[in-house]
Amino acid sequence: MRETTNEAYEINEVASYVIELVLNSTSARLIESVTIESQYCPFVSLTCDSTSKYRSYNGTCNNLDNPLYGGSNTPYK
């Protein structure tokens, strides 16, 4: 069996880096161009109980400064 050379390792590293760079930049552009109509994903304002001893089951109000952070089935805004 032939031994892999250092040059082959370097080529592989560069190729892997380029592939990851292209995939990440393509994904970012696709995500930026996607919008969802507000009727399908309505934003709801929350009032949280700051005296509650326990976290909520759905993740909302677990962060009192940003009540929707970590909430399940909530729109990303």
KAVENGI-V495700 format. One record per backbone hydrogen bond with DSSP energy under -1.0 kcal/mol. NH is the residue of the N-H (numbers start at 1). CO is the residue of the C=O. E is the energy in kcal/mol with one decimal. If there is no record, write none. Layout:
((NH CO E) (NH CO E))
//
This chain:
((9 5 -1.8) (10 6 -2.4) (11 7 -2.4) (12 8 -2.3) (13 9 -2.4) (14 10 -2.4) (15 11 -2.5) (16 12 -2.6) (17 13 -2.2) (18 14 -2.5) (19 15 -2.4) (20 16 -2.3) (21 17 -2.4) (22 18 -2.5) (23 19 -2.5) (24 20 -2.5) (25 21 -2.3) (26 22 -2.3) (27 23 -2.4) (28 24 -2.2) (29 25 -1.9) (30 26 -2.2) (31 27 -2.6) (32 28 -2.1) (33 29 -1.2) (34 31 -1.0) (40 37 -1.6) (52 49 -1.5) (61 67 -2.4) (62 59 -1.1) (69 66 -1.7) (71 68 -2.1) (72 58 -3.0))
//
